[in-house]
Amino acid sequence: MKLHHKGYLLTELSQAHQLWDDTLITQTLLAYNESGAYRENTLRIALDELAAAGLINRVEQKLETNADNKTILRFKYQLSDFGRTRMLDTGLLQNA
């Protein structure tokens, strides 16, 4: 059984020091064999919720222009100390 998306995002961030949102989203879509704008936007909302809850931190941001010539705001995330503690409490992370 696979982890829920938020759990997967947290575990990916716990294994990397920092990751850009597009990298996290691409990894998640591949891991769950999903695609499409709806799923991508759902994951962006999940990242926003995790940041709002204090489990992850936005450490950098940048504006990019995509292939459709639209400007997109990107964020780089890292797991917060509180997020690591909560992962330990819930069993998502086995050791600090």
trRosetta pair geometry for C-beta under 8 A, 3 or more apart (Angstrom, degrees):
i j d omega theta_ij theta_ji phi_ij phi_ji
2 8 7.3 2 170 -68 99 124
2 31 7.7 146 -147 146 134 101
2 32 6.8 141 149 -104 164 86
3 7 3.7 -123 177 96 119 122
3 8 4.7 156 85 -57 118 78
3 11 6.7 125 25 -1 173 136
3 92 7.5 78 -129 -127 137 101
4 7 4.9 90 56 10 75 108
4 8 7.1 -143 94 -8 36 89
5 8 5.6 -57 -149 36 32 112
5 9 6.3 33 155 -20 67 104
5 28 6.3 61 -147 -167 90 133
5 32 7.3 -27 -93 -49 88 156
5 42 7.4 35 105 128 177 105
5 43 6.3 -125 -180 -104 135 81
5 46 5.4 -91 116 -107 118 169
6 9 5.6 -50 -148 35 34 112
6 10 6.4 34 153 -18 65 105
6 46 5.2 -145 -82 -167 82 115
6 49 7.3 -62 -106 86 127 119
6 50 6.1 167 -148 -70 101 113
7 10 5.7 -55 -149 37 31 112
7 11 6.3 28 155 -17 66 106
7 92 5.6 -146 -150 -117 95 127
8 11 5.9 -56 -145 37 31 108
8 12 6.3 33 155 -20 65 105
8 28 5.8 121 114 -120 130 97
8 31 6.5 176 -165 96 143 150
8 32 7.6 -131 -11 -48 176 112
9 12 5.8 -56 -150 35 29 112
9 13 6.5 24 154 -13 64 108
9 24 5.9 53 -135 -178 90 123
9 28 6.4 -10 -75 -79 80 135
9 43 7.3 156 -75 -158 128 93
9 46 6.2 160 -11 126 155 121
9 47 6.5 -146 -164 -84 153 77
9 50 6.5 -137 104 -32 134 162
9 56 7.8 -67 137 -42 109 151
10 13 5.8 -60 -149 41 31 108
10 14 6.2 33 153 -24 66 106
10 50 6.9 -164 -71 -137 91 141
10 55 6.5 -50 -105 155 115 127
10 56 7.3 -139 -105 -56 73 111
10 79 6.8 86 -156 -109 70 112
10 83 6.4 -155 -138 180 107 113
10 87 5.8 -178 155 -89 129 120
10 92 6.0 21 101 149 129 152
11 14 5.4 -50 -144 32 34 114
11 15 6.6 28 157 -16 64 106
11 87 7.7 147 -80 -143 64 134
11 92 6.1 -128 -70 174 95 103
11 93 7.4 179 -108 -76 75 80
12 15 6.0 -64 -154 38 30 106
12 16 6.5 -5 160 11 67 111
12 19 6.7 -33 137 10 106 163
12 24 6.0 142 104 -129 145 86
12 27 6.0 129 -128 105 149 146
12 28 7.4 -96 -22 -65 154 88
13 16 6.2 -71 -135 55 32 88
13 19 6.2 -122 -101 22 72 115
13 24 7.3 5 -61 -107 90 126
13 56 6.0 -48 -179 -112 174 120
13 77 6.0 -60 -112 117 131 107
13 78 6.4 151 -169 -153 109 32
13 79 4.3 141 129 -51 111 94
13 83 7.6 -18 99 133 133 148
14 79 5.2 51 -82 -46 60 162
14 83 8.0 -146 -75 127 93 108
14 84 6.7 128 -116 -106 103 82
14 87 6.3 -168 -77 149 144 176
14 92 7.8 157 -16 129 155 102
14 93 5.6 -146 -153 -97 162 122
16 19 5.0 66 96 -49 145 106
17 78 6.5 -24 156 -121 53 115
18 59 5.8 -77 -127 50 133 143
18 60 7.7 63 173 14 143 112
18 76 5.3 34 167 166 115 108
18 77 6.7 169 -155 84 72 35
18 78 4.5 -48 -98 -72 80 101
19 23 4.9 -122 -175 83 99 123
19 24 5.1 114 120 -56 128 94
19 76 6.9 -179 95 -153 23 72
19 77 6.0 -21 65 59 72 84
19 78 7.8 133 16 -83 63 55
20 23 4.7 91 62 6 82 105
20 24 7.1 -153 94 -5 42 88
20 74 5.8 5 -167 169 109 119
20 75 7.2 152 -151 91 61 37
20 76 5.0 -44 -91 -97 62 74
20 77 7.8 124 -124 13 15 74
21 24 5.6 -56 -147 39 35 112
21 25 6.0 32 157 -19 69 108
21 44 6.8 56 179 -113 131 80
21 47 5.9 77 -126 -173 107 176
21 74 5.7 -159 38 -157 107 74
21 75 5.0 61 -31 57 121 78
21 76 7.5 -117 -20 -83 72 29
21 77 6.6 84 -71 -13 73 110
22 25 5.7 -53 -142 39 31 111
22 26 6.2 34 157 -20 64 107
22 74 6.2 -38 -18 -129 106 120
23 26 5.9 -54 -145 37 28 110
23 27 6.3 28 157 -17 63 108
24 27 5.9 -59 -149 38 27 110
24 28 6.2 24 156 -18 64 111
24 43 7.4 -177 118 163 95 124
24 47 6.9 109 97 -87 147 129
24 77 6.9 1 -35 41 150 126
25 28 5.7 -57 -146 38 30 111
25 29 6.2 29 157 -19 66 107
25 40 5.7 58 -179 -141 134 79
25 43 4.8 137 -120 106 90 144
25 44 7.0 0 -88 -60 134 74
25 47 8.0 -65 -65 -33 94 134
26 29 5.9 -54 -145 36 28 109
26 30 6.4 25 157 -15 62 109
27 30 5.9 -61 -151 39 28 110
27 31 6.2 26 155 -20 65 111
28 31 5.7 -55 -143 37 30 111
28 32 6.2 3 165 4 66 112
28 34 7.8 -25 129 49 77 117
28 43 5.7 150 83 -123 149 143
29 32 6.5 -72 -142 51 24 92
29 34 4.9 -107 -144 75 69 82
29 35 6.0 84 -175 -88 121 51
29 39 6.3 111 -110 121 100 128
29 40 7.0 -10 -70 -81 133 77
29 43 7.5 -91 -54 -27 87 155
30 33 7.4 21 -172 -75 30 41
34 39 4.5 -169 151 -159 123 163
35 39 6.5 116 99 42 10 139
36 39 5.0 88 66 13 86 100
36 40 6.8 -151 100 -5 43 92
37 40 5.5 -57 -144 40 33 114
37 41 6.1 31 159 -18 68 107
38 41 6.0 -59 -149 39 26 107
38 42 6.3 31 152 -23 63 106
39 42 5.4 -50 -148 33 33 117
39 43 6.6 32 154 -17 64 103
40 43 5.9 -57 -155 36 31 109
40 44 6.6 34 148 -20 65 104
41 44 5.4 -48 -147 33 38 115
41 45 6.5 41 152 -19 66 101
42 45 5.7 -53 -154 34 32 112
42 46 6.5 36 147 -22 64 103
43 46 5.3 -47 -147 33 38 116
43 47 6.5 41 152 -19 65 99
44 47 5.7 -50 -151 34 34 112
44 48 6.6 37 148 -19 63 103
45 48 5.5 -52 -150 36 35 115
45 49 6.3 36 151 -20 67 104
46 49 5.6 -53 -148 36 32 112
46 50 6.4 32 154 -18 65 105
47 50 5.7 -53 -145 37 32 111
47 51 6.3 31 154 -17 64 106
47 56 7.2 -63 -157 70 72 146
47 75 7.4 161 146 69 135 129
47 77 6.6 -122 -157 -58 112 153
48 51 5.8 -58 -149 39 29 110
48 52 6.2 29 153 -20 66 108
49 52 5.6 -53 -143 37 31 111
49 53 6.3 27 157 -16 64 109
50 53 5.8 -58 -146 40 29 109
50 55 4.6 -78 -169 66 82 115
50 56 4.7 35 131 16 110 111
50 83 7.4 50 -179 -111 101 127
51 54 7.7 49 178 -67 32 21
51 55 7.5 -90 -73 53 23 71
51 56 5.3 -59 -82 78 65 88
51 57 7.0 107 -132 -113 86 21
51 58 5.8 28 -133 -33 138 95
51 77 7.2 -109 -78 -118 107 115
54 80 6.0 -83 165 64 66 163
54 82 5.0 -3 133 78 107 150
54 83 7.2 -160 123 -51 60 83
55 79 7.3 -41 157 -146 69 70
55 80 6.0 -174 173 35 19 108
55 82 6.4 -107 -101 101 44 94
55 83 3.5 97 -170 -100 64 100
55 86 6.1 -69 -114 48 103 143
56 77 4.8 14 166 -172 127 117
56 78 6.7 165 -160 82 82 30
56 79 5.7 -54 -107 -106 77 40
56 80 5.9 -169 -111 -12 17 90
56 83 5.6 58 -60 -69 54 159
57 77 6.7 148 75 -152 42 65
57 78 5.5 -18 59 61 93 81
57 79 7.9 31 15 121 82 8
57 80 5.0 106 -30 -73 98 97
58 61 6.5 22 169 -58 119 99
58 75 4.7 -59 -134 -163 109 124
58 76 7.1 106 -161 67 61 50
58 77 6.1 -42 -97 -95 51 69
59 76 5.2 -63 64 97 87 98
59 77 6.9 132 8 -126 90 18
59 78 5.3 32 -23 4 135 110
60 75 7.2 147 82 -160 52 51
60 76 3.9 16 53 34 98 122
61 73 6.3 -5 -172 -174 112 93
61 74 6.6 159 -155 84 59 52
61 75 5.2 -22 -100 -102 82 66
61 76 7.3 -140 -67 13 38 76
62 73 7.7 161 84 -153 33 52
62 74 5.2 -16 62 60 80 102
63 71 5.5 -6 -173 -170 108 106
63 72 7.2 148 -156 73 57 39
63 73 5.9 -31 -99 -97 68 60
63 74 7.5 168 -95 16 17 82
64 71 7.2 151 79 -152 34 56
64 72 5.2 -26 66 62 87 92
64 74 5.7 33 0 -14 117 123
65 69 6.1 -5 -177 -142 110 42
65 70 7.0 155 -151 73 63 28
65 71 5.6 -35 -93 -93 70 61
65 72 7.5 150 -102 14 20 80
66 69 7.3 -81 72 -13 61 14
66 70 5.3 -10 41 57 105 82
66 72 5.6 54 -33 -12 108 126
79 83 4.6 -134 -167 91 81 132
79 84 5.6 93 143 -57 121 86
79 87 7.7 -22 -159 -14 134 142
80 83 4.4 104 51 2 76 103
80 84 7.1 -137 95 -4 44 82
81 84 5.7 -51 -151 34 33 112
81 85 6.5 35 150 -19 64 105
82 85 5.6 -54 -150 36 33 113
82 86 6.3 31 153 -17 66 106
83 86 5.7 -55 -145 39 31 109
83 87 6.3 34 154 -21 64 105
84 87 5.6 -53 -148 35 31 113
84 88 6.5 32 152 -18 63 103
84 93 6.5 -46 -156 47 65 169
84 96 6.5 77 165 -123 122 94
85 88 5.7 -55 -153 35 31 111
85 89 6.3 32 150 -20 65 107
86 89 5.4 -51 -145 36 34 116
86 90 6.2 15 161 -5 68 111
87 90 6.2 -65 -140 47 27 97
87 92 4.1 -84 -153 73 83 108
87 93 3.7 57 130 -2 114 114
88 91 7.9 43 -176 -65 25 24
88 92 7.8 -71 -47 55 23 73
88 93 5.1 -51 -71 76 59 104
88 96 6.5 -16 -79 -62 136 92
91 94 7.6 24 -160 -84 57 63
93 96 7.3 64 139 -82 125 53
